[in-house]
């Protein structure tokens, strides 16, 4: 599948890429090669293959939430460069 200049510009805009001159031409050639390969893959018979989202049979492993003792405030703040009561004090970065 050949990519014309308008299609290359549209893809570049969607990808937020600023392409100039030779870049746009090279990008178009590379996209054409990619689409040609995809067309070749479409020739394969996949009617007997079950759709999958991952090649390995994965399952999420969840654990129960348990309330555990947390770090005491004094221990958490003992190496803080600055503190304000029971809080870390950090420099203001947003005006």
C-alpha positions as CSV (number, residue, x, y, z in Angstrom):
1,X,0.0,0.0,0.0
2,X,1.5,3.3,-1.1
3,X,1.2,6.3,1.2
4,X,0.6,9.6,-0.5
5,X,1.8,12.9,0.9
6,X,-1.7,13.8,2.4
7,X,-1.8,10.5,4.3
8,X,1.7,10.9,5.6
9,X,0.9,14.4,6.8
10,X,-2.3,13.2,8.5
11,X,-0.4,10.4,10.3
12,X,2.3,12.8,11.3
13,X,-0.3,15.3,12.7
14,X,-2.0,12.5,14.7
15,X,1.3,11.5,16.1
16,X,2.2,15.1,16.8
17,X,5.3,14.9,14.6
18,X,6.8,17.8,12.8
19,X,8.1,16.3,9.6
20,X,10.0,18.4,7.0
21,X,11.0,17.6,3.4
22,X,13.1,14.4,3.3
23,X,11.8,13.3,6.7
24,X,8.2,13.2,5.4
25,X,9.3,11.3,2.3
26,X,11.3,8.7,4.2
27,X,8.5,8.4,6.7
28,X,6.0,7.7,3.9
29,X,8.3,5.0,2.4
30,X,8.7,3.3,5.8
31,X,4.9,3.4,6.4
32,X,4.3,1.9,2.9
33,X,6.7,-0.9,3.7
34,X,4.9,-1.6,7.0
35,X,1.5,-1.6,5.4
36,X,2.8,-3.9,2.6
37,X,4.0,-6.4,5.3
38,X,0.6,-6.2,7.1
39,X,-1.1,-7.0,3.8
40,X,1.1,-10.0,3.4
41,X,0.1,-11.1,6.9
42,X,-3.5,-10.8,5.9
43,X,-2.9,-13.7,3.4
44,X,-2.5,-16.2,6.3
45,X,-5.5,-18.4,7.2
46,X,-6.3,-17.6,10.8
47,X,-9.8,-19.0,10.9
48,X,-8.8,-21.9,13.2
49,X,-6.9,-19.6,15.6
50,X,-8.7,-18.4,18.7
51,X,-8.5,-14.6,19.4
52,X,-6.2,-13.8,22.3
53,X,-5.1,-10.7,24.1
54,X,-1.8,-12.3,25.2
55,X,0.1,-15.4,24.1
56,X,0.5,-16.8,27.6
57,X,-2.4,-17.8,29.8
58,X,-2.1,-15.1,32.5
59,X,-4.3,-14.5,35.5
60,X,-4.2,-11.6,38.0
61,X,-3.1,-12.7,41.4
62,X,-4.8,-10.6,44.1
63,X,-4.2,-10.7,47.8
64,X,-6.5,-9.7,50.5
65,X,-6.1,-6.2,52.0
66,X,-4.9,-6.5,55.5
67,X,-4.6,-3.7,58.0
68,X,-1.0,-3.8,59.3
69,X,0.8,-1.5,61.7
70,X,2.4,1.4,59.9
71,X,5.6,3.3,60.4
72,X,5.4,5.6,63.4
73,X,5.4,9.3,62.5
74,X,8.6,10.1,64.4
75,X,10.5,7.2,62.7
76,X,9.3,8.3,59.3
77,X,10.3,11.9,59.8
78,X,13.6,11.3,61.7
79,X,15.8,11.9,58.6
80,X,13.6,14.6,57.0
81,X,15.6,17.7,56.1
82,X,12.7,19.9,57.2
83,X,9.4,19.2,58.9
84,X,6.3,21.0,60.1
85,X,4.8,19.2,63.0
86,X,4.1,15.7,61.8
87,X,4.5,16.5,58.1
88,X,7.4,16.7,55.6
89,X,8.1,20.3,54.6
90,X,9.0,20.8,51.0
91,X,9.8,23.9,48.9
92,X,6.9,25.5,47.1
93,X,7.1,24.7,43.3
94,X,3.8,26.0,42.1
95,X,2.9,29.7,42.2
